[in-house]
């Protein structure tokens, strides 16, 4: 692009880099843009060890950098530091984050959730648009909050677990008729307490009580 007549500023804007002028100067002086030999300290771990460190922490996400550093021998038969382990993990975009733990689903909370769902089961979509659902988050003003961190990829989520999924499983076990009506909106025939069949009419908006209705389909 430079040989075609474009300016260094235009090339830098195209590639979103500000080092085009230095690369051009290096190419004119040495005929290549690769790094020149330097006297900096070499990496204490090999590429194979870097990959091994990443695999260790992906298999055990609660593993600390100090444990890995104590079990890893770098070049010149010297143990590496915990900061070196953190640097290798950051290179793989693995950062320490606090593992999420929701509220324990006790009998009282199960009853409260079931009561809340029954009270809002006939809400229309227009009513739900004015509701903001949030998780049970805790905010700390300081870093040292006594919590154990775990390594995780960005935006990674657990496969199962959570408030609505757990509540849906409980409702499916103790009140399958109500769970079927919430998961699959429409007219269903139920037999509560062994009495005669009772028809219950629900709108298609009632699945908002549990979230997406396809989540609990079998």
C-alpha positions in Angstrom: 0.0 0.0 0.0 2.9 2.3 0.7 4.5 1.4 -2.6 1.2 2.1 -4.3 1.5 5.8 -3.2 -0.7 5.8 0.0 0.6 7.8 2.9 1.6 6.3 6.2 -1.3 8.1 7.9 -3.8 6.5 5.4 -2.3 3.0 5.9 -2.4 3.4 9.7 -6.0 4.4 9.5 -6.8 1.4 7.3 -5.2 -1.2 9.6 -5.9 0.7 12.9 -2.2 0.7 13.8 0.0 3.7 14.6 3.4 2.0 13.9 3.4 2.2 10.1 6.1 4.8 10.0 8.4 2.7 12.2 7.8 -0.4 10.2 8.5 1.5 7.0 11.8 2.8 8.5 12.8 -0.7 9.6 12.1 -2.1 6.2 14.2 0.6 4.5 17.1 0.0 6.9 17.1 -3.8 7.3 14.9 -5.1 4.4 12.5 -6.8 6.8 9.9 -5.8 9.4 10.7 -8.7 11.8 12.0 -7.9 15.2 15.8 -7.4 15.4 17.9 -9.5 17.8 17.7 -8.2 21.4 19.3 -8.8 24.8 16.0 -9.1 26.7 15.4 -11.9 29.1 13.9 -14.9 27.2 10.6 -16.5 28.3 11.0 -18.9 31.2 8.5 -21.3 29.8 8.2 -23.1 26.5 5.1 -23.0 24.2 4.3 -26.5 25.4 4.4 -25.5 29.0 2.2 -22.4 28.3 -0.4 -24.7 26.7 -0.1 -27.1 29.7 -0.7 -24.3 32.1 -3.8 -23.3 30.3 -5.1 -26.8 30.2 -4.5 -27.2 34.0 -6.6 -24.2 34.8 -9.3 -25.1 32.3 -9.7 -28.5 33.9 -9.7 -27.0 37.4 -11.0 -23.5 37.3 -10.6 -23.0 41.0 -6.9 -23.8 40.8 -4.7 -20.9 42.0 -1.7 -19.5 40.2 0.5 -20.3 43.2 -0.2 -24.0 43.0 0.6 -24.1 39.3 3.8 -22.2 39.8 5.0 -24.6 42.5 4.4 -27.6 40.2 6.0 -26.1 37.1 9.7 -26.1 36.3 10.8 -23.6 33.8 14.1 -23.1 31.9 17.4 -23.6 33.7 15.6 -25.9 36.2 14.0 -23.0 38.1 10.5 -22.8 39.4 8.4 -20.1 37.8 6.6 -17.4 39.7 2.8 -17.1 40.2 2.9 -13.8 38.2 4.3 -15.8 35.3 1.3 -18.2 35.4 -1.1 -15.2 35.5 0.6 -13.7 32.5 0.3 -16.9 30.5 -3.4 -17.2 31.4 -4.0 -13.6 30.4 -2.4 -14.3 27.1 -5.1 -17.0 26.6 -7.8 -14.5 27.7 -8.4 -16.4 31.0 -9.1 -14.0 33.9 -10.0 -14.6 37.5 -13.6 -14.0 38.2 -15.9 -14.7 41.2 -18.0 -17.9 40.7 -21.7 -17.1 41.0 -23.7 -18.8 43.7 -27.4 -18.2 43.8 -29.8 -18.4 46.8 -30.4 -21.8 48.3 -33.8 -23.1 47.2 -35.3 -23.7 50.7 -38.8 -24.8 51.3 -39.8 -21.2 52.2 -38.4 -19.8 49.1 -40.0 -22.6 47.0 -43.4 -21.6 48.5 -42.8 -17.9 47.9 -41.8 -18.5 44.3 -44.9 -20.7 43.7 -47.1 -18.2 45.3 -45.6 -15.4 43.2 -46.1 -17.4 40.0 -49.7 -18.2 40.8 -50.3 -14.5 41.5 -48.9 -13.4 38.1 -49.9 -16.3 36.0 -52.6 -14.4 34.1 -50.6 -11.3 33.5 -50.6 -10.0 29.9 -47.6 -9.1 27.9 -48.3 -5.4 28.4 -48.0 -5.8 32.1 -44.7 -7.7 31.9 -43.1 -5.0 29.8 -43.1 -2.8 32.9 -41.1 -5.3 34.9 -37.4 -5.5 35.2 -35.9 -8.8 36.2 -32.5 -8.8 37.9 -30.3 -11.4 39.5 -29.1 -11.5 43.1 -25.9 -9.4 42.6 -23.6 -8.2 45.4 -21.4 -5.2 44.9 -18.3 -4.6 46.8 -16.4 -1.3 47.1 -13.1 -3.0 47.7 -11.2 -5.8 46.0 -10.6 -8.0 49.1 -14.1 -9.3 49.7 -13.0 -12.8 50.9 -14.3 -14.6 47.9 -12.5 -17.3 45.9 -12.0 -16.5 42.3 -12.2 -18.9 39.4 -10.7 -18.7 35.9 -13.3 -18.4 33.1 -13.6 -17.3 29.5 -15.5 -14.1 28.8 -19.3 -14.5 28.9 -19.1 -18.2 29.8 -22.1 -19.6 31.5 -22.8 -22.9 33.4 -24.7 -25.6 31.6 -27.5 -25.9 34.2 -28.7 -24.2 37.3 -30.3 -20.9 38.1 -33.5 -19.6 39.7 -36.1 -20.1 37.0 -34.8 -23.5 35.9 -34.8 -24.8 39.4 -38.2 -23.4 40.1 -39.5 -24.9 36.9 -38.2 -28.3 37.9 -39.8 -28.1 41.3 -43.1 -27.0 39.8 -42.9 -29.8 37.3 -42.6 -32.3 40.1 -45.1 -31.0 42.6 -47.7 -29.4 40.2 -47.2 -31.0 36.8 -50.6 -29.6 35.6 -49.6 -26.0 36.3 -46.1 -26.6 34.9 -47.6 -28.0 31.7 -49.9 -25.0 31.3 -47.0 -22.5 31.9 -44.6 -24.3 29.6 -47.1 -25.0 26.9 -49.7 -22.2 26.9 -53.3 -23.2 25.9 -56.2 -25.0 27.4 -55.3 -28.0 29.5 -57.4 -30.4 31.5 -56.3 -31.1 35.1 -57.4 -33.2 38.0 -56.4 -31.3 41.2 -56.8 -33.4 44.4 -58.5 -36.2 42.6 -61.6 -34.2 41.8 -63.4 -33.9 38.5 -61.5 -32.5 35.5 -61.2 -28.7 35.5 -60.4 -26.7 32.5 -58.1 -23.7 32.8 -57.7 -21.1 30.2 -54.3 -19.3 29.9 -53.2 -16.8 27.3 -50.0 -17.3 25.4 -48.4 -14.5 27.4 -48.6 -16.5 30.6 -45.4 -18.3 29.7 -43.6 -15.1 30.7 -43.9 -16.3 34.3 -41.3 -18.9 33.7 -39.4 -17.4 30.8 -39.3 -18.9 27.4 -41.9 -21.7 27.3 -39.7 -24.0 25.2 -37.2 -24.2 28.0 -39.2 -26.8 29.9 -40.5 -28.9 27.0 -39.7 -32.6 27.2 
